Amino acid sequence: MYLEFTKMHGLGNDFMVVDLITQRAYLDVVTIQRLADRHFGVGFDQLLIVEPPDFPDVDFKYRIFNADGSEVEQCGNGVRCFARFVHERQLTTKTKIRVQTKAGIVEPELGANGWVRVNMGPPKFLPEEIPFITQEHEDAEGLYTLALADEKSINIDVVNMGNPHAVTIVPDVLTADVENIGPQVESHTRFPARVNAGFMQIIDEKHIRLRVFERGVGETLACGTGACAAAVSGMRRGLLANEVEVQLAGGKLHIAWREGDVVWMTGPTTHLYDARLDLRYFQG
């Protein structure tokens, strides 16, 4: 059977977007892994699925699968592309929609030239909301020390932006040992559901640089929820202003947050191409 799809990206964080409202397909873990292969498949960081909503006050259901086939709760760059996709595919005429995710409801609003502003909901900080296993001597409101290999350790903050994030501050993101430390943090035993590892360099109170080692994917060119988590972490510790520009390898995002409020993320989307493939070649 043939499957129609669209290839999109948000700051280089790339997606295969599939409409399962007007067509049907079964995509299991093996099929997703094969589709994600950059040499023999389509190639992507995440697969985004559009489905009918489960609730009457919601426009769409949004499902996200990493390249390893694991389903995750949220993807910030993905939700911007999702909003543009459903509008361009004429699945809705609305420019502001309510979208159901595993983590709750998000509200993207389509602007000019492919830019999208998203209400990402409120951040969560409690260890059980991440989830994160604390030790007896640790303060739930402060930083945590995470033991790594070779008797090394890093200080982290933990934030849930619909998916779990560990944020550490580094002097320079260009020289940060993301390749080595990222996988250790991602699969650390203190994170039962694994975690996205963010490495933040503070330039000044309104500008940060960020690299993210994403759970189930590896380092990506951009991570929307990671940008939200890093910005919020700095804001609540008094290191950043309430609105910041986040520089990622793939480009810039604008993040705004005030204590007790939702997080707003604004950034671009790019529609690369539309295509179809014979799904039989990718099924196990």
HELIX and SHEET records of a PDB file:
HELIX    1   1 VAL A   29  ALA A   36  1                                   8    
HELIX    2   2 GLY A   76  GLU A   88  1                                  13    
HELIX    3   3 ALA A  112  GLY A  114  5                                   3    
HELIX    4   4 PRO A  127  GLU A  129  5                                   3    
HELIX    5   5 ALA A  149  GLU A  151  5                                   3    
HELIX    6   6 VAL A  178  GLU A  186  1                                   9    
HELIX    7   7 GLY A  224  ARG A  236  1                                  13    
HELIX    8   8 LEU A  279  TYR A  281  5                                   3    
SHEET    1   A 6 GLU A  71  VAL A  72  0                                        
SHEET    2   A 6 PHE A  60  ASN A  66 -1                                        
SHEET    3   A 6 GLN A  46  GLU A  51 -1                                        
SHEET    4   A 6 ASN A  13  ASP A  19  1                                        
SHEET    5   A 6 TYR A   2  GLY A  10 -1                                        
SHEET    6   A 6 THR A 270  ASP A 278 -1                                        
SHEET    1   B13 GLU A  71  VAL A  72  0                                        
SHEET    2   B13 PHE A  60  ASN A  66 -1                                        
SHEET    3   B13 VAL A  99  THR A 101  1                                        
SHEET    4   B13 GLY A 104  LEU A 110 -1                                        
SHEET    5   B13 VAL A 116  ASN A 119 -1                                        
SHEET    6   B13 TRP A 264  GLY A 267 -1                                        
SHEET    7   B13 GLY A 251  ALA A 256 -1                                        
SHEET    8   B13 GLU A 243  LEU A 248 -1                                        
SHEET    9   B13 HIS A 207  GLU A 214  1                                        
SHEET   10   B13 ASN A 196  ASP A 204 -1                                        
SHEET   11   B13 PRO A 164  ILE A 169  1                                        
SHEET   12   B13 SER A 153  ASN A 160 -1                                        
SHEET   13   B13 TYR A 144  ALA A 147 -1                                        
SHEET    1   C10 GLU A  71  VAL A  72  0                                        
SHEET    2   C10 PHE A  60  ASN A  66 -1                                        
SHEET    3   C10 VAL A  99  THR A 101  1                                        
SHEET    4   C10 GLY A 104  LEU A 110 -1                                        
SHEET    5   C10 VAL A 116  ASN A 119 -1                                        
SHEET    6   C10 TRP A 264  GLY A 267 -1                                        
SHEET    7   C10 GLY A 251  ALA A 256 -1                                        
SHEET    8   C10 GLU A 243  LEU A 248 -1                                        
SHEET    9   C10 HIS A 207  GLU A 214  1                                        
SHEET   10   C10 GLY A 218  THR A 220 -1                                        
END                                                                             
